[in-house]
Amino acid sequence: MSVDSPHAPSALRTATAYAAVYLIWGSTYLAIKLVSQHGAFVMAGSRFLTAGVLLLAFAWWRGEVRRSDFHARSWANAAIVGACLMLLGNGGVAIATKTVDSGIVALMTAVTPLWLVGLDTIMHKTHARPSKAVWLGIAMGIAGVVVLKFGDFGGTSGVSTVGVAVVLIATLGWALGSVWSKRPGGAHSPVVATAMQMLAGGAVLMCASVPKELIAHDEWTLLASNPPTTETWLQWAYLVVFGSLCGFTAYIWLLRHQPAARVATY
């Protein structure tokens, strides 16, 4: 849907979605770090599978689910978005933080808007090209991260080349999944489409946890040796509700109704 369409969403609904992404989604990072200590891919995969089931049930309750939504093309789109956002994006950053200083990771993930705006311009040629003000805003955003994290860089003794490459792949994957979510061919309802993306992404993460376990023994072995406490499950539930059902759903919805350059300001 074009943002200039007469059927465009109200300003209040759009502002609420931005608030969910800016504030609610932004509050989940500490919980993600704590929950990941029990197996990053396993805990994230179970989180998105649970959120996907709940969101699909909500869509069914509202009468938005159609049998035609679950054709091969819809699942293919959902799998691409889920794999790019959840496996490459979230998973890549989680892996990179083990070998790259957090200040460097923060700086490198700040280039995601560059990928996002560039890919959106290439893949959706009908959209207006980003103005100089957009590029200036992105540059200022990256400069702001440099200033905020400058003190961390002094304690960085070395940078892992592999870790840097993983971060770059992660940011590119996140941007690609974000832009791909705007393509036609998915479910007719944005709620159903988002639920399918969560289910597909959760399934991909669970599958990826198997080779990661065989290589590093830090998924199922870690989960067994360091089982989640009641506090951990509360943090996990917070991520399901606020990270996935509120934040992620609002992010995907905004990408459908707003220019990628504007959504990238989060």
Sequence and secondary structure as in RCSB ss.txt:
>XXXX:A:sequence
MSVDSPHAPSALRTATAYAAVYLIWGSTYLAIKLVSQHGAFVMAGSRFLTAGVLLLAFAWWRGEVRRSDFHARSW
ANAAIVGACLMLLGNGGVAIATKTVDSGIVALMTAVTPLWLVGLDTIMHKTHARPSKAVWLGIAMGIAGVVVLKF
GDFGGTSGVSTVGVAVVLIATLGWALGSVWSKRPGGAHSPVVATAMQMLAGGAVLMCASVPKELIAHDEWTLLAS
NPPTTETWLQWAYLVVFGSLCGFTAYIWLLRHQPAARVATY
>XXXX:A:secstr
  TTSTT   HHHHHHHHHIIIIIGGGGHHHHHHHGGG HHHHHHHHHHHHHHHHHHHHHHTT   GGGGSHHHH
HHHHHHHIIIIIIIIIHHHHHTTTS HHHHHHHHTTHHHHHHHHHHHH TTS    HHHHHHHHHHHHHHHHHHH
HHHTT     HHHHHHHHHHHHHHHHHHHHTTSSSS SSHHHHHHHHHHHHHHHHHHHHHHHHHHH  SHHHHHH
S   HHHHHHHHHIIIIIIIIIIHHHHHHHHHS HHHHTT 
